[in-house]
Amino acid sequence: MIFKEKIFTGKNGTHYTLRSPRPEDAEQMIGYLKRTAMETEYGISYPEEMDFSIQEEMDFITKYAEDPGSLMISVFEGETLVGSASLTCVLNKQKTRHRASFGVALLKSVWGQGLGYEIVSGLTAFSREAGYEQIELEVVSSNTPAINLYKKLGFSVYGERPRSFRLKDGNYSDELLMVLALK
């Protein structure tokens, strides 16, 4: 599905454009994904593990745009990609197609501007329109700002996955499992 372009003014007065990424954004998307992976330990991958081609990213973007049950929202500051989120069906089977899951990441330079709230609100509205009955997510238990945001939007914790990530330094991160009932 394509997200209708929207201009959002951050808390610092900066204007951001929220829209679905286009295939021509693929190269910038790869760089952005690597940068977010370098900036925090909250993501699932390290930058060196992101070895997909521009064509593979273009195909991924196109797949999301064509799928009526999926949505990608990217955030641009001018022409620079600073954030992105994607939502899709957990598993497109009769027993599970009522459930959606999503992931979101923002460059550190735009944290605290209200973009997370804006993106997750957009994903939630889309989920309702698409007929999903619940949205699920996983978040590193030390990511307090994200957890607080999700709780503010009505998500609740239903479980914890201990030692979910093993970091390069040998330490582990736990994940919280959160859900928002839409029906």
Buried (B, 14 or more C-beta within 10 A) or exposed (E): BEBEEEEBEBEEEBEBBBBBBBBEBBEBBBEBBBBBBEBBBBBEEEBEEBEBEBEEBBBBBBEBBEBEBBBBBBBBBEEEBBBBBBBBBBEEEEEEBBBBBBBBBBBEEBBEBBBBEBBBEBBBEBBEEBEBEBBBBBBBBBBEEBBEBBEEBEBEBEEEEEEBBEEEEEEEBEBBBBBBEBE
